[in-house]
């Protein structure tokens, strides 16, 4: 029997309760990883956990609001105590914040987009950098979007947060490239059948787009110990 591609790896996935995050978590578990599921909704996380366990995989549930930075720091300590390392980090959680002229965003909506899409990922890096250095092949993958590079009216908050995330992740990649085994990359999945897409285009038929399960191979390839990529944006 062929060995699984992520056998024995410890992987953390944010936004794992639905959409791309849930699909990636299930695929990682199927490939042999011990998956830590991060999400705000306990019930939705339990559904993903049930699917993983039914398929013979292993998962740990962590209901957590990424807008609460102290909770991220506590999670880093808990992972260290349980596993002693983190092999794979997938920063997938994201919010749209609505589509609006730049000058019309409320402070609340703007701050939430930046808190979840950008600052939470910085807090994850801050909390897990040392843990990932304990891995023989640490891999970090952040989910970005084409709007970070292609200017689109009314996408200002989301686009700005993803552009900043790209700079943050690529800077981290450049800092660790020569001195560690860490590899940090981003994935631009394109148009996928997700709740965020339906929020942006409520009248669109979602079935014309790929399902989240259709794009998980790219995540596995970047998560493998043999991944050759470093500091790249992989566009699907």
C-alpha positions in Angstrom: 0.0 0.0 0.0 1.4 3.4 -1.0 2.3 5.7 1.9 0.1 8.7 2.4 1.7 12.0 1.4 1.3 13.8 4.8 1.7 10.8 7.0 2.4 11.8 10.6 2.4 15.6 9.9 0.6 18.0 12.2 -1.4 20.5 10.3 -3.5 23.5 11.4 -6.2 24.9 9.2 -8.1 28.1 9.9 -11.6 28.6 8.6 -11.9 24.9 8.7 -15.7 24.8 9.4 -16.7 25.2 5.8 -15.7 25.9 2.2 -12.0 25.7 1.2 -10.8 25.2 4.8 -13.1 22.2 5.4 -12.1 20.6 2.1 -8.4 21.1 2.7 -8.7 19.7 6.3 -10.5 16.6 5.0 -7.9 16.1 2.3 -5.0 16.5 4.7 -6.5 14.0 7.1 -7.0 11.6 4.2 -3.3 12.0 3.4 -2.4 11.0 6.9 -2.1 14.3 8.7 -3.3 15.0 12.3 -5.4 18.0 11.6 -6.2 20.9 14.0 -9.5 22.5 12.9 -9.9 26.2 13.7 -13.2 27.9 13.3 -15.8 30.0 15.1 -18.7 27.6 14.8 -18.6 24.5 17.1 -21.3 22.6 15.3 -19.8 23.1 11.8 -16.4 22.0 13.1 -18.0 18.9 14.6 -19.5 18.0 11.2 -16.0 18.3 9.5 -14.6 16.2 12.4 -17.2 13.6 11.9 -16.4 13.3 8.2 -12.7 13.0 8.9 -13.1 10.3 11.5 -15.6 8.4 9.4 -12.9 8.2 6.7 -10.4 6.9 9.3 -8.6 10.2 9.9 -7.7 12.2 13.0 -8.6 15.7 14.0 -8.5 18.1 16.9 -11.2 20.8 17.2 -10.4 24.3 18.4 -13.4 26.6 18.4 -11.8 30.0 18.2 -12.5 33.5 17.0 -9.4 34.8 15.2 -10.4 38.4 16.1 -9.3 37.5 19.7 -5.5 37.8 19.5 -4.9 36.4 23.0 -6.6 33.2 22.1 -4.2 32.7 19.2 -1.3 33.0 21.6 -2.8 30.5 24.0 -3.3 28.1 21.1 0.4 28.3 20.2 1.2 27.2 23.8 -1.3 24.4 23.7 0.0 23.0 20.5 3.6 23.1 21.8 2.5 21.2 24.9 0.6 18.5 22.9 2.7 18.1 19.7 6.0 19.9 20.3 5.9 21.2 16.7 3.7 22.3 13.9 4.5 21.0 10.4 1.8 22.7 8.3 -0.1 26.0 8.8 -2.9 26.9 6.4 -4.1 30.5 6.8 -7.4 30.2 5.0 -10.0 32.1 7.1 -11.3 35.2 5.5 -14.2 37.6 5.4 -15.5 39.9 2.6 -16.7 42.8 4.6 -19.2 43.7 2.0 -18.6 45.5 -1.3 -18.6 49.2 -1.0 -17.0 52.4 -2.3 -13.8 52.9 -0.4 -15.1 56.0 1.4 -18.3 54.2 2.5 -16.9 51.4 4.6 -17.9 51.6 8.3 -15.1 51.4 10.8 -16.6 48.1 12.1 -16.5 46.4 8.6 -13.1 47.7 7.7 -11.6 46.7 11.0 -13.1 43.2 10.8 -11.7 42.6 7.4 -8.2 43.6 8.4 -8.5 41.7 11.7 -9.4 38.4 10.1 -7.7 38.6 6.8 -4.4 40.2 7.8 -3.8 40.7 11.5 -4.9 37.2 12.5 -2.4 35.7 10.1 0.4 37.9 11.5 -0.6 36.6 15.0 -0.5 33.1 13.7 3.0 33.7 12.3 4.1 35.3 15.6 2.7 32.4 17.6 3.8 29.5 15.4 7.1 30.6 13.9 9.1 28.8 16.7 6.8 25.8 16.6 7.3 25.4 12.8 11.0 25.7 13.2 10.8 22.5 15.3 9.5 20.6 12.2 11.9 19.0 9.8 9.9 20.5 6.9 7.6 23.3 8.1 5.2 24.5 5.5 2.9 27.6 5.6 0.2 28.3 3.0 -1.9 31.4 3.0 -5.0 31.9 0.8 -5.0 35.1 -1.3 -7.1 36.4 -4.1 -6.6 37.8 -7.6 -8.2 41.1 -6.5 -5.0 41.8 -4.5 -3.3 42.5 -7.8 -6.2 43.3 -10.2 -7.9 46.5 -9.2 -11.7 46.0 -8.9 -14.1 48.7 -7.9 -15.9 48.2 -4.6 -13.5 45.5 -3.4 -11.3 47.9 -1.5 -11.2 46.4 2.0 -10.9 42.8 0.9 -8.4 43.6 -1.8 -6.2 45.7 0.5 -6.2 43.0 3.1 -5.1 40.4 0.7 -2.4 42.6 -0.9 -1.0 43.2 2.6 -1.2 39.5 3.4 0.8 38.7 0.3 3.5 41.2 1.3 3.5 39.8 4.9 3.8 36.2 3.8 6.5 36.8 1.1 8.5 38.9 3.6 8.4 36.0 6.1 9.5 33.6 3.4 12.5 35.8 2.5 13.5 36.0 6.2 13.5 32.3 6.8 14.7 31.0 3.4 18.4 30.7 4.1 18.4 29.7 7.7 15.5 27.2 8.2 13.7 24.4 6.5 10.5 26.5 6.4 8.8 27.1 3.1 6.1 29.8 2.9 3.8 30.2 -0.1 0.4 31.6 -1.1 -2.4 30.1 -3.1 -4.8 32.1 -5.3 -7.6 29.6 -5.8 -9.4 31.6 -8.4 -13.2 31.4 -8.4 -14.5 28.6 -6.1 -17.9 27.7 -4.9 -17.7 29.3 -1.4 -19.9 31.3 0.8 -17.7 34.4 0.3 -18.2 34.1 -3.4 -22.0 33.9 -3.0 -21.9 37.0 -0.7 -20.1 38.9 -3.4 -22.3 37.6 -6.3 -25.7 36.6 -4.7 -27.5 36.2 -8.0 -24.9 33.9 -9.5 -25.4 30.1 -10.1 -22.7 28.6 -7.8 -22.7 25.3 -9.6 -20.8 26.9 -12.6 -17.7 27.1 -10.4 -15.4 24.4 -9.0 -16.2 23.0 -5.6 -13.6 23.5 -2.8 -12.8 19.8 -3.0 -11.6 20.3 -6.6 -8.7 22.5 -5.6 -7.2 20.6 -2.6 -4.4 19.0 -4.6 -2.5 22.3 -4.8 -2.6 22.6 -1.0 -1.2 19.0 -0.5 1.6 19.7 -3.0 2.7 22.8 -1.0 2.3 21.0 2.3 4.5 18.0 1.4 8.0 17.8 2.8 9.3 17.6 -0.8 7.7 20.9 -1.8 10.2 22.9 -3.9 8.4 26.2 -3.8 9.4 29.1 -1.6 8.0 32.6 -1.5 5.6 32.1 -4.4 2.0 32.8 -5.3 0.5 29.7 -6.9 -2.4 30.7 -9.1 -5.0 28.0 -9.9 
